[in-house]
Amino acid sequence: MQNIAVTTSSHNQSHNQTPSPTDADSSKLFWLAHENDWPSAQPIVENNPDIVRIPLTERGDRVLHVAAYAESTTFVEELVKLLVNLERPRDLLIPNSDGMLPVHLAVLTGNQKMVLHLCSWRVLDVMVYQDIKKLFFMSIRNNMFNAALQIFGNKMGSLSIARYEEGEERLTAMHMLARKPSEILNMKSEEDDNGKGVEADFGLFFVIWTQISTLPKEEILELITQPSVVLFDAIKSGHDLAVKLLLSLNPRLFIKDPKNGQNLVHLLVQYRHFDYFRFIDFKREETIRAVDIEGNSVLHMAAHLPLQFQVLSGLRASIQMQKELAWFKKVEKEVPSELRSMRNKKGKRPIDVFYDEHKKLSDEIKESAKGIANSGMVVATLVATVAFAAALTVPGDKKSDWFVVFIITNSIALFSSSASILSFLSNFTSSRFAESEFVISLHPSLTFGPALLIISVAAMVVAFIATSFLIFEDTRKWVSYVVATMGVFPLILFPLFQFSLFDDLIWSRWYRPEESMVPVFTTLYMFMKQLLKFVRNKPSYSNPNPNPFDVIKHVAPNTHMVPLHGAFKNNIP
């Protein structure tokens, strides 16, 4: 805990003013702020308003610093109201020895509600520009997009072109927003007063772009291409709304990245944004045939494995492999045929790059397949052994109907488990995992092997139930009914626990992006998937494919913006 260092106020008071605060009051106020106890602190502040200017720690923290750092939201809200009513908003802007205002500390704690109270319009009006700029970029960096939007409304013209030093780069707000990972943007979907989730980050992106679009052409190009191309950053991070906005305005602005020579088509292909191809003119030869500084064509880019998929394992890797192959084939159809055999500076064709990039993913699939085969063979062998032994020691009356049930189900268990063993065994003897084969589909044995195993286990359980009815057919039939009731549980639990496995197996083997499964099967499959899995619904924008120009109406309905198309098209040909 920091030591309390109380100093007297530097502001002179007349004899008619309230007496100066005492050390005891300052010490007490420190702890009250830390504990979020505003009712006890209110009379102290009202009797001695100057106490809010007194440093309470060795770092020069005032009472608002202490409350903000302790996340005492109620204390901060009430103190801000009191100081604003007393016409003392500048008391909210006293920095500590590190140059941090209370609102800066509130941003670091991640408490957006507190930040919004500390940066009201009356406070922003008296805040110096450098502090506003610092607060604006800190809010974006900490994903407080509503707060950043409120701050931006105070200094639109200046903040839209301002830059923030991050490492060796000087980024604009548009760069910072475009680089936000899609996972963060999904988690930070915020709610408006009506409880509807909105993309607040895109609302900020939109109003910033609206301001920039009124600038001269040369200045716009510098802002959106230095230190990197904003559109390319958005494509890499998966910021779909920003990508749609920038592409719909003027794709010709983003033809080429000066650093690596990649053009817009390269990036869209590499990061799997096929939906945006409608914005691209594929008839322009210089666009499709362009290569980057490494000599990679568009098809080479389609062969690359995105970073986020390089850590997949097991059957999920096989699903991704199917998608990767489908994507490669789809791009291959769009480009000129000569690009298929074109070599980059390393002497590799696109198909060579595909095999190299996906080799690790292929190895993961093979290891996972063999692991499943090993486990499946053990279980199938046990079932076959039990079924064979049961067939040699048939109990009860052989003329009973239950005897017929026993023979049929026991035979199903024996033959299904035997077929399952052969299916799993083929994983170790087949040559389908050769380099030219691994991308086609997961070995069929991993689809049929587990299915046959489930059938054999279910048949074995039914055979055991039939045996109990044979033994207790004449006496104590209630025992048979109890056994039958207990036998229902493994029949339910086994497919329930193995559903994820079959989910992966089915999609990995039959997934085709341009082909749909039989509608009836699809409906049944999705119904079972939803039934057996708990689906967590998180709040999001009500329209799954929102129009970028409509989202801003939810975020900042009162924001006055320059008409976009007129100003933008006048400056950019």
C-alpha positions in Angstrom: 0.0 0.0 0.0 1.3 3.4 -0.9 2.2 5.9 1.9 -0.1 8.8 2.3 1.7 12.0 1.8 -0.6 14.9 2.5 0.2 18.4 1.3 -1.7 21.7 1.7 -3.4 23.2 -1.2 -1.4 25.7 -3.3 -4.5 27.9 -3.8 -4.8 30.7 -1.3 -8.0 31.0 0.6 -9.5 34.1 2.1 -10.7 34.3 5.7 -14.3 34.1 4.5 -13.8 30.7 2.8 -14.2 27.4 4.5 -11.2 26.3 6.6 -8.4 24.4 4.9 -8.7 20.6 5.0 -6.8 18.8 7.7 -4.4 15.9 7.3 -7.0 13.7 9.0 -9.6 14.6 6.4 -7.2 13.9 3.6 -6.2 10.5 5.1 -9.9 9.6 5.7 -10.8 10.7 2.1 -8.1 8.4 0.7 -9.6 5.3 2.3 -13.2 6.4 1.5 -12.3 6.7 -2.1 -10.6 3.4 -2.1 -13.6 1.7 -0.5 -16.2 3.5 -2.8 -17.9 5.1 0.2 -19.3 8.3 -1.2 -22.0 9.0 1.4 -19.2 9.3 4.1 -17.0 11.3 1.8 -19.6 13.7 0.5 -19.7 16.1 3.6 -15.9 16.3 3.6 -15.8 17.4 0.0 -18.7 19.7 0.3 -17.2 21.5 3.3 -13.7 21.7 1.7 -13.9 21.5 -2.1 -10.2 22.2 -2.4 -9.4 18.9 -0.8 -9.8 17.3 -4.3 -6.6 19.2 -5.4 -4.4 17.8 -2.6 -2.0 14.9 -3.4 -2.8 11.9 -1.3 0.1 9.6 -2.3 3.8 10.0 -3.1 3.0 9.7 -6.8 0.8 12.8 -6.6 -2.5 11.0 -6.9 -5.5 13.1 -6.0 -8.7 11.7 -4.7 -10.1 11.1 -8.2 -6.9 9.2 -9.1 -7.4 6.9 -6.1 -11.1 6.3 -6.8 -10.4 5.7 -10.5 -7.6 3.2 -9.9 -9.7 1.4 -7.3 -12.6 1.3 -9.7 -14.9 3.0 -7.3 -17.5 3.9 -9.9 -20.2 5.4 -7.7 -17.6 7.5 -5.9 -16.3 8.9 -9.2 -19.8 9.5 -10.7 -21.0 11.5 -7.7 -17.8 13.5 -7.3 -17.8 14.4 -11.0 -21.4 15.6 -10.6 -20.5 17.7 -7.6 -17.5 19.3 -9.1 -19.3 20.1 -12.4 -22.2 21.7 -10.4 -19.7 23.7 -8.4 -18.3 25.0 -11.8 -14.9 23.3 -11.1 -14.4 20.9 -14.0 -10.7 21.8 -14.1 -10.3 19.9 -10.8 -10.9 16.8 -12.8 -7.9 17.4 -14.9 -5.1 17.6 -12.4 -2.3 15.1 -13.4 -0.2 13.1 -11.0 3.6 13.0 -11.1 3.4 10.6 -14.0 1.4 13.0 -16.1 -1.7 10.8 -15.8 -5.2 12.2 -15.4 -7.8 10.3 -13.4 -9.6 9.5 -16.7 -6.4 7.9 -18.0 -6.2 5.6 -15.0 -9.9 4.7 -15.5 -9.1 3.6 -19.1 -6.3 1.4 -17.8 -8.7 -0.3 -15.5 -11.1 -1.1 -18.3 -14.1 0.6 -16.7 -15.8 2.3 -19.6 -18.7 3.5 -17.6 -16.3 5.5 -15.4 -14.5 6.8 -18.4 -17.7 8.1 -19.9 -18.4 10.1 -16.7 -14.9 11.5 -16.6 -14.9 12.7 -20.2 -18.2 14.4 -20.4 -18.5 17.3 -22.9 -18.0 19.9 -20.1 -14.8 18.3 -19.1 -13.5 17.8 -22.6 -14.1 21.5 -23.3 -11.5 22.5 -20.8 -9.1 19.6 -21.4 -5.9 20.4 -23.4 -5.6 18.8 -26.8 -2.6 16.6 -25.9 -4.5 15.0 -23.0 -7.6 14.5 -25.3 -5.4 12.9 -27.9 -3.7 10.6 -25.4 -7.1 9.7 -24.0 -8.5 9.0 -27.4 -5.8 6.6 -28.5 -5.7 4.9 -25.0 -9.5 4.2 -25.3 -9.0 2.6 -28.7 -6.1 0.5 -27.6 -8.2 -0.7 -24.6 -11.2 -1.5 -26.8 -13.4 1.2 -25.3 -15.0 2.2 -28.6 -18.0 4.1 -27.2 -15.8 6.3 -25.1 -13.5 6.9 -28.0 -16.5 7.9 -30.1 -17.6 10.4 -27.5 -14.0 11.8 -27.3 -13.8 12.0 -31.1 -16.9 14.1 -31.3 -15.1 16.9 -29.4 -12.1 17.2 -31.8 -13.1 15.5 -35.0 -10.9 17.3 -37.4 -7.7 17.0 -35.4 -8.1 13.4 -34.1 -9.0 12.0 -37.5 -5.5 12.8 -38.8 -3.6 12.4 -35.5 -1.0 9.7 -35.1 0.0 7.6 -32.1 3.4 6.2 -31.6 3.3 2.4 -31.1 6.7 0.8 -31.3 8.5 2.1 -34.4 5.2 3.0 -36.1 3.1 6.1 -36.0 -0.5 4.9 -36.4 -3.7 6.7 -37.1 -6.9 5.8 -35.3 -8.0 4.0 -38.5 -4.9 1.8 -38.5 -5.5 0.9 -34.8 -9.1 0.0 -35.5 -8.4 -1.9 -38.7 -5.8 -4.0 -36.8 -8.1 -5.1 -34.1 -8.5 -8.9 -34.2 -12.0 -10.1 -35.1 -12.2 -12.1 -31.9 -11.8 -8.9 -29.8 -14.4 -7.1 -31.9 -16.9 -9.9 -31.4 -16.3 -9.9 -27.7 -16.6 -6.2 -27.4 -19.9 -5.9 -29.3 -21.5 -3.3 -27.1 -25.2 -2.5 -26.3 -27.1 0.7 -26.9 -30.0 2.0 -24.8 -32.5 -0.4 -26.3 -30.3 -3.4 -25.5 -29.4 -4.2 -29.1 -25.8 -5.2 -29.7 -24.0 -2.8 -32.1 -20.5 -2.6 -33.6 -19.3 0.4 -31.8 -15.8 0.0 -33.2 -17.2 0.3 -36.8 -19.2 3.4 -35.8 -15.9 5.1 -34.8 -14.2 3.8 -37.9 -17.0 5.2 -40.0 -17.0 8.8 -38.6 -13.2 8.9 -38.8 -13.3 7.9 -42.4 -16.1 10.5 -43.1 -13.8 13.3 -41.8 -10.8 12.0 -43.8 -12.8 11.8 -47.0 -13.1 15.6 -47.1 -9.3 16.1 -47.3 -7.3 16.6 -50.4 -6.4 13.4 -52.4 -2.7 13.4 -51.5 -3.4 13.7 -47.8 -6.0 11.0 -47.9 -3.5 8.6 -49.6 -0.9 9.3 -47.1 -3.2 8.7 -44.1 -4.6 5.4 -45.5 -1.3 4.0 -46.8 1.3 5.0 -44.2 2.7 3.2 -42.2 0.6 0.5 -43.8 -2.4 0.2 -46.0 -5.6 0.4 -43.8 -7.6 -1.9 -46.0 -4.9 -4.6 -46.0 -4.7 -4.3 -42.2 -8.5 -4.9 -42.0 -8.3 -7.9 -44.3 -5.5 -9.5 -42.2 -7.4 -9.0 -38.9 -10.8 -10.1 -40.2 -12.5 -6.7 -39.7 -15.3 -7.4 -42.2 -17.3 -4.2 -41.8 -14.3 -2.0 -42.4 -13.3 -4.1 -45.4 -16.8 -3.8 -46.9 -16.8 -0.1 -46.4 -13.4 0.6 -47.9 -14.0 -1.7 -50.9 -17.4 -0.3 -51.6 -16.0 3.3 -51.8 -13.1 3.0 -54.2 -11.0 -0.3 -54.5 -8.5 1.5 -56.8 -7.1 3.3 -53.8 -5.6 0.1 -52.5 -4.1 -1.5 -55.5 -0.6 -2.4 -54.1 1.3 -2.6 -50.8 4.6 -0.8 -51.4 6.4 -2.9 -48.8 5.9 -6.4 -50.2 4.4 -5.8 -53.6 1.1 -7.6 -52.8 -2.1 -6.2 -54.3 -5.6 -6.3 -53.1 -6.4 -9.6 -54.8 -3.3 -11.2 -53.2 -4.6 -10.3 -49.7 -8.2 -11.3 -50.4 -7.1 -14.7 -51.6 -4.5 -15.3 -48.9 -6.9 -14.5 -46.1 -9.9 -16.3 -47.6 -12.2 -13.4 -48.4 -13.9 -14.8 -51.5 -17.1 -12.9 -50.8 -15.3 -9.6 -51.6 -14.3 -10.7 -55.1 -17.3 -8.9 -56.5 -15.5 -5.6 -55.9 -12.5 -6.7 -58.1 -12.2 -6.3 -61.8 -10.8 -9.7 -62.9 -10.6 -8.5 -66.4 -7.6 -6.3 -65.6 -4.6 -8.3 -66.5 -2.2 -6.3 -64.3 -4.3 -7.1 -61.3 -4.6 -10.9 -61.8 -1.1 -11.6 -63.2 0.7 -9.4 -60.7 3.3 -11.0 -58.4 4.8 -9.8 -55.1 8.5 -9.2 -54.4 8.9 -13.0 -53.9 7.4 -13.8 -57.2 4.2 -15.2 -55.8 1.1 -15.1 -57.9 -2.5 -15.1 -56.8 -2.6 -18.9 -56.9 0.5 -19.1 -54.7 -1.3 -17.0 -52.2 -4.2 -19.4 -52.2 -1.8 -22.2 -51.5 -0.6 -20.6 -48.3 -2.0 -21.8 -44.9 -3.2 -18.8 -42.8 -1.5 -18.5 -39.4 -4.7 -19.1 -37.4 -5.1 -22.6 -38.9 -1.5 -23.8 -38.3 -2.2 -24.8 -34.7 -5.2 -27.1 -35.4 -5.0 -30.7 -34.5 -7.0 -33.9 -34.7 -10.1 -34.2 -36.9 -10.6 -30.4 -36.8 -7.4 -30.3 -38.9 -9.0 -32.6 -41.4 -12.0 -30.3 -41.7 -9.8 -27.4 -42.3 -7.8 -29.4 -44.9 -11.0 -29.9 -46.9 -11.7 -26.2 -46.8 -8.1 -25.4 -47.8 -8.3 -27.7 -50.8 -11.7 -26.4 -51.8 -10.4 -22.8 -51.6 -7.4 -23.6 -53.7 -9.5 -25.2 -56.4 -12.0 -22.3 -56.4 -9.2 -19.7 -57.0 -7.6 -22.0 -59.6 -10.8 -21.8 -61.7 -10.8 -18.0 -61.6 -7.2 -17.3 -62.7 -5.6 -17.8 -66.2 -4.4 -21.4 -66.7 -0.7 -20.4 -67.2 -0.6 -19.3 -63.5 -1.1 -22.9 -62.4 2.4 -23.8 -63.6 4.1 -20.5 -62.8 7.0 -20.7 -60.4 8.0 -18.1 -57.8 11.6 -17.0 -57.0 12.1 -20.2 -55.0 11.2 -22.3 -58.1 8.0 -23.6 -56.6 4.7 -24.0 -58.4 1.4 -23.2 -56.5 0.7 -26.9 -55.9 4.2 -27.3 -54.5 3.6 -24.4 -52.1 0.3 -26.0 -51.1 1.9 -29.3 -50.1 4.8 -27.6 -48.3 2.4 -25.3 -46.3 0.0 -28.1 -45.4 2.6 -30.8 -44.5 2.3 -30.2 -40.8 -1.5 -30.2 -40.9 -1.3 -33.4 -42.9 0.9 -35.0 -40.2 -1.5 -34.0 -37.5 -4.4 -35.7 -39.4 -2.4 -38.9 -39.8 -1.4 -39.1 -36.2 -4.9 -38.4 -35.0 -6.3 -41.0 -37.4 -3.9 -43.7 -36.1 -4.7 -42.8 -32.5 -8.4 -43.2 -33.1 -7.8 -46.5 -35.0 -5.7 -47.9 -32.1 -8.4 -47.1 -29.5 -11.2 -48.3 -31.7 -9.4 -51.7 -32.4 -9.1 -52.4 -28.7 -12.8 -51.8 -28.0 -13.9 -53.7 -31.2 -11.8 -56.7 -30.2 -13.3 -56.8 -26.7 -16.8 -56.7 -28.2 -16.0 -59.4 -30.7 -14.6 -61.6 -27.9 -17.7 -61.2 -25.7 -20.1 -61.8 -28.6 -18.2 -64.9 -29.7 -18.1 -66.3 -26.2 -21.8 -65.6 -25.7 -22.7 -67.5 -28.9 -21.1 -70.7 -27.5 -23.0 -70.6 -24.2 -26.6 -69.8 -25.2 -28.9 -69.9 -22.1 -32.6 -70.7 -21.7 -35.2 -72.1 -24.0 -34.1 -72.2 -27.6 -37.8 -72.1 -28.8 -38.4 -68.7 -27.2 -38.8 -65.5 -29.2 -36.2 -64.0 -27.1 -33.7 -66.6 -28.3 -34.2 -65.3 -31.9 -33.6 -61.8 -30.7 -30.4 -63.0 -28.9 -29.1 -64.8 -31.9 -29.7 -61.9 -34.3 -28.3 -59.1 -32.0 -25.3 -61.2 -31.0 -24.5 -62.0 -34.6 -24.8 -58.3 -35.4 -22.4 -57.5 -32.5 -19.9 -60.1 -33.6 -19.9 -59.3 -37.3 -20.0 -55.5 -36.9 -17.1 -55.5 -34.4 -15.1 -57.8 -36.8 -15.8 -55.4 -39.6 -14.8 -52.5 -37.4 -11.5 -54.2 -36.6 -10.7 -54.7 -40.3 -11.7 -51.1 -41.0 -9.4 -49.7 -38.3 -6.6 -52.1 -39.3 -6.6 -50.7 -42.8 -5.2 -47.4 -41.4 -1.9 -49.2 -40.9 -1.8 -51.0 -44.2 -3.4 -48.5 -46.7 -1.3 -46.2 -48.9 -4.0 -43.5 -49.1 -2.0 -41.3 -46.9 0.5 -40.6 -49.6 1.4 -37.0 -50.3 -1.0 -36.8 -53.3 -3.9 -38.3 -51.4 -4.0 -36.7 -47.9 -5.9 -33.7 -49.1 -8.8 -35.6 -50.7 -10.5 -36.8 -47.5 -9.9 -38.5 -44.2 -9.4 -42.2 -44.6 -12.9 -43.8 -45.0 -12.1 -46.3 -42.3 -12.3 -43.6 -39.7 -15.8 -42.8 -40.8 -17.1 -46.4 -41.0 -15.0 -47.9 -38.2 -16.6 -45.9 -35.3 -20.0 -46.3 -36.9 -19.7 -50.1 -37.0 -18.3 -50.0 -33.4 -21.4 -48.2 -32.1 -23.7 -50.7 -33.9 -21.8 -53.6 -32.3 -21.9 -52.1 -28.8 -25.7 -51.4 -29.2 -26.3 -54.9 -30.5 -24.3 -56.4 -27.6 -26.4 -54.5 -25.0 -29.6 -55.7 -26.7 -28.3 -59.3 -26.7 -27.6 -59.1 -23.0 -31.2 -57.8 -22.4 -32.5 -60.7 -24.4 -30.4 -63.1 -22.4 -31.9 -61.8 -19.1 -35.4 -62.5 -20.5 -34.4 -66.0 -21.5 -33.1 -66.8 -18.0 -36.0 -65.2 -16.1 -38.7 -66.1 -18.6 -40.7 -68.2 -16.1 -39.7 -66.6 -12.8 -38.9 -63.1 -11.6 -39.6 -61.3 -14.8 -39.1 -58.0 -12.9 -35.4 -58.7 -13.0 -35.5 -58.7 -16.8 -37.3 -55.4 -16.8 -34.8 -53.8 -14.5 -31.9 -55.0 -16.7 -33.7 -53.7 -19.8 -34.1 -50.3 -18.1 -30.5 -50.1 -17.2 -29.5 -51.2 -20.7 -31.1 -48.0 -22.1 -28.5 -45.8 -20.5 -25.4 -47.0 -22.5 -27.4 -46.9 -25.7 -28.1 -43.2 -25.1 -24.7 -42.2 -23.5 -22.5 -43.8 -26.1 -23.7 -41.8 -29.2 -24.1 -38.7 -26.9 -20.4 -38.8 -25.9 -19.2 -39.7 -29.4 -21.3 -37.1 -31.2 -18.3 -34.6 -31.5 -16.3 -37.4 -33.1 -18.9 -38.1 -35.7 -19.5 -34.4 -36.2 -15.8 -34.1 -37.2 -15.8 -37.3 -39.2 -18.8 -36.5 -41.3 -17.8 -32.9 -42.1 -14.1 -33.9 -42.8 -15.2 -36.6 -45.3 -18.1 -35.0 -47.1 -17.6 -31.3 -46.8 -17.8 -29.5 -50.1 -18.2 -25.7 -50.1 -20.1 -25.6 -53.4 -22.3 -28.7 -52.7 -25.0 -29.1 -50.1 -26.0 -32.4 -48.5 -29.5 -33.8 -49.0 -31.8 -31.2 -47.3 -33.6 -33.8 -45.2 -30.3 -35.1 -43.9 -29.0 -31.6 -43.3 -32.1 -30.7 -41.3 -31.9 -33.8 -39.2 -28.1 -33.4 -38.7 -28.3 -29.8 -37.5 -31.3 -30.6 -35.2 -29.3 -33.4 -33.5 -26.3 -31.1 -33.2 -28.3 -28.4 -31.5 -30.0 -30.9 -29.3 -26.9 -32.6 -28.0 -24.8 -29.4 -27.5 -25.5 -26.4 -25.4 -25.5 -23.3 -27.6 -24.5 -20.1 -25.9 -26.1 -17.0 -27.6 -24.0 -13.9 -27.2 -25.5 -10.5 -28.0 -24.6 -9.2 -31.4 -25.9 -6.8 -34.0 -29.4 -8.1 -34.9 -28.6 -8.3 -38.6 -25.9 -11.0 -39.3 -24.9 -9.2 -42.5 -25.4 -5.6 -41.6 -25.0 -2.7 -44.1 -22.0 -0.8 -42.9 -23.8 2.5 -43.6 -26.6 1.6 -41.2 -24.5 0.6 -38.2 -23.5 4.2 -37.5 -27.2 5.1 -36.9 -27.2 2.9 -33.8 -23.8 4.0 -32.5 -24.0 7.8 -33.0 -27.4 8.9 -34.3 -26.8 12.5 -33.5 -23.4 12.8 -35.1 -23.2 15.4 -37.9 -21.2 14.0 -40.8 -20.2 15.3 -44.2 -22.0 13.6 -47.1 -19.6 10.9 -47.9 -20.0 10.2 -51.6 -20.0 13.8 -52.8 -16.9 14.9 -50.9 -15.0 11.6 -51.4 -15.6 11.3 -55.1 -14.7 14.9 -55.7 -11.2 14.3 -54.3 -10.5 10.7 -55.4 -10.9 9.9 -59.1 
